[in-house]
Amino acid sequence: MAILIDTSILIAYERGQLNVPERVSQRGTEEAFLSVISASELLHGVQRAADPAIRARRLAFVEAVLARFPVLEIDLAAARTHARTGLTIASHTGNTQAALEQFDILAQERVRPEAFIWVHAQSDWELESRVKAARTGAWIEIDNIDAGTVRQCAERVTALKQRGVLNRLLVSHDAGWYRPGEPKGGAFRGFETVYTAFVPALGQAGWTTGEVSQLLVSNPAAAFTVGSDPGLTPRWEALTWGQTRV
């Protein structure tokens, strides 16, 4: 067994609320890792610090963490697991360049784009790359929908729908979360905003009931259905991702 350390755990460690090395040592010989997304989130936190002293302190902390724990990226293991099982690959990608590199790996393993979900596609936002990925067959997920992002998320899924890729869209609250060290696990963000605010915003943007149903019902069902075809048929479209033709 191995341990995958979440970003929230490391933030609690930085704040002195948890002793992560001690907790890891208590797990005996189990190895501990970070996901590439956690590494990105920690580095993003460094850049967000307005105060130079805070930025320098955060950077020193993050670099120490990255030196201590190996970072796991999407790799051949994910592609080959999909090949054996037919399960969908949902990668918490965000960054556009990271997504393109993941497409390269999947193309090398001859995994169809339909098997891949670009999670956090609203991050590092740029419309054309999302349209391009969706037209190859990949799923584009716009998430982190809450009261403060409803309008922005509605605008982005509407822009994608207008480009003809509604059939490749997914959405998510990306909500919940338990924050170690905070009373009662911290402030909990619920799972109702999509229905109470986001769907009405789509209606105001001209979405029909059928289109909303496709986004919230039909598309998730299609994305997560495990079929007999694991997505390895040699149907590749002439679209360049980095140096790879998919």
N, C-alpha and C positions, 0 to 999 in steps of 0.2 A: 504494500500500500504506500501511497505518497500523499502529501499535504499540498493543497493549492490555497495560497493565502490571498484573501480578498483585499481590495483596496481599503475598505472601511476598517479592517483590522490594522492595517499599517498606519492609517491616519490616527487611530486610537493609540498606537504605539508611539507615534511622534508626539502626541499630546500628553504622554506619560500615563495613560489610562490602562495600558496593557504592557506586559513584558513579553514580546513575541519570541525572542531567542529562548527564554526560559520555557515558554509553552512548547516550542518546537522540540527542545531537548527532552521534555517529558514524554515525547512520542517515540523515544528509543531510536531505532535505526531507520525510521521512516524519513525519506528525503522531503524537503519542502521546496516549492516552486512558486513563481509568480506567472500570471498570464501576461502576454504582451500588452493587453489592454490595461491591466493594472499598472504596468510600467509607464504606459503613455499617460494615464490619468495622474500618476504621481509627478511626472515631468511637467504636465500641464499646470498642476498646482504650483509648481515653482514659478512658471511664467506669469501666473495670475497675481503673484505677490507684488503689490505696489511699492512697499518699503524695501529698499536695497538690503537692509540687514536681515529682514525676514526672508527675502529671496535667497540670500547667501546661506542662511541657516537651513532652509528647506532643501536647497541643492545639495548641501553636505549630507543631510539625512538621506535623501533619495539615492545619491551615489553610493552611500554605504549599504543601503538595502539592496541595490542592484548588484553590488559586489558580493553580497552575502548569499543571495538566493538566485538560482538559475531562472531564466525567463523562457517559458514555453510558448512557441509560436504555432500557428496553423502549419501543418507540415504533411509529409507523406502519410503519417499515421492516420490523420483524419480522412484523407482521400481513400486510403486502402480499407479503412473501417467502413466507409460508405460503400465501397465496391463489394464487400462481403455481406453487408446487411441491407443495403438500399435505404438506410436512414438518411434524413436530410442533414446537411451540415449548416448549422446556424452559428456564424462567426461574429462575435462582438467586435466589429471592425472599426467603424467610425471613420478614421483617416482614409482619404481616397487612395493615397499611394499604397497603403497596406492592403486595401482591397484589390488593387490591380496586381500586386505581387501574389496574393492568394489565388487569383484567377490563373496566373502563370503556373503555379504548382498544380492546380486542379487540371489544367489543360495538359500538362505533362503526364498526368496519370489518366488522361482521357475520361475525366468525370464531366458529365454534361453540366452546363450552367444551371439548369433547372433544379439541380440538387443542392444549390447554394443559396443561403439567405444572408444578404448584406445587412447585418444588424447595426443599429445606430447610424443609419445612412443619412440622418439629418445633420450629423456632425460634419464639420469641414465642408459645408454645403456648397455644391456646384451642380446645377441641374443636368448638364449635358452628359456627364459621366454616369449619372444614375439612369438616364434614359437609354444610354448606350448599353449598360449592363442589363437592363430590363429587356431590351430588344433581343439580346442573346438568349434570354430565358431565365436569368437569375431573378431571385426575389429581392425586392427593395423594401426594407422595413424602416418606417419613420416612427420613432418612439420618443420616450420622455414627455408624453402628453400630460400636462397638468394645467392648472388655472392660468399660469403665466405664459404657457407656450401654445395654447389652443389655436390662436389666430395664425401663428407662424406655421404650425404643423398642418393646419387646414389649407393654407396657401401652398405648401409644398406638395401635398398629395393631390391637390387640385391641378397644380402645374404639371405633375406627372400624368394625371388622368387626361389632361388636354393634349398631351403628346402621345396618347394612345397606348399607355402601358398600365391601365387600371388592373388588368388581369395578372400583373406581377407585383402588386402592392400589398404590404402588410403594415399594421400599426400596432402600437403597444403603449401602455402606461409607463413601463419600466419603473414600477412603483413598489411600495412596500418598505422593505429594508429594516434591519435591526442594527442599531449602532451600539456596540459594546462600550460600557462605561458610562453611558448616559441614562438618566432615570427612565425606567420602563422601556429601554431600548431606543429612546429618542422620539422625535416627532414622526408619526406614521402617516404616510401619504397613501390614500385609499385607491380603489380600483374602479371608481364610478365616473371619473371625469370624461372618459370617452363617450359615455352614454348621456351624461347630463349637460355637457358643454360642447364636445367635439362634434358629435352628430348634428346638433342644431347649427353649428358653424358650417358644416358641409351643406346643410339644407339652404342656408343663406347664400352659399356659393353656387347654388344651382344643381346640386347633386340630387338625383332621383332616389326613390326608395330602393329600386333595384340595384343601383350603383352602390349604395351604402351596404346593402345586403351582400353584394359581391365582395366588398372590402372586408367586412367583419365576419362573414360566414363562409362563403364559397372559397375565397382565397386561402384562409388558414387551413381549411379542410384539404385543399389540394396540396398545399405546401408540406403538410405533415403526414400525408398518406404514405404508408410504406407499401410499395408495390413490388411486383415480381421483377421488374426491370430496375436494376440498381443504378441506372443512369450512365451506362458505359457504352452505349451504342455509338458508332463512329460518325455521328452527325455534327459536324463542326461548321460554324459559319465564319465567313471571311471578315473577321473583325479583329483588329490588332489591339492587344492589351500589352503595353510595354513592348517587349521584344517577341511576344508570343502571339501567334495567330490562332484564334479560338474558333 
